[in-house]
């Protein structure tokens, strides 16, 4: 997957996108991330990319011209290398809330472009370029860089050959619609806190049933809004009924 990011602060991306799993994915060629400073495309002799809003108001707005020209350059480069224009994402507090399902949809693309806003906002005409507007939640950050990093991480880890174990992502919280079950590692007894006996029993059927039940239990206790009863299997419905009795 090719990911382009248009940002005024490209250095912010070096650590988060260059280390750990994403760094290894880049080394393997599974991920190609390019950060473009759209200030480089300003036609203003001072390199300005913002200006006062028409009609007055607080703060400064990003101008359309630098972003239009930077996007055109990155898109042309992608097309020349055989990629599609892909989806062009604007990070905006008013955008659609980003979640695991959205990450799974983005992971199907071969090319994504993130436009990171800053200052008070941006010229509304920039929206004519984008295919999607996303927000991480009902709060405001100083810019779009941090949300872009979060979205890139959540999306890239779903790509083939990015995680060390291809079974890891499907079992994540939210991927199945439920929160992930509790997990343990050695030692089996740590300061009197013991691993549930079923996990050391070697009975894989019982282990799977325990995992389903504990996934349901965690979801029922912490995020009951995630439980879609119409999609539960007969076994899950039975387990959930048991949980409700146990939790009374």
Secondary structure, DSSP 8 states (H G I E B T S, - for coil): -EEEEEES-GGGHHHHHHSHHHHHHHHHTS-EEEEEEGGGG--STT---EEE-TT--SSEEE-HHHHHHHHHHHHHHHHHTT----EEEEEEEEEEE--HHHHHHHTT-SEEEEE--BTTEE-GGGGGG-SEEEESSSS--SBSHHHHHHHHHHHHTTSTTTSSSTTTGGGSTTTSSS-------S-SEETTEE--GGGGS--HHHHHHHHHHHHHHHHHHH-GGG--GGG--HHHHHHHHHHHHHH-
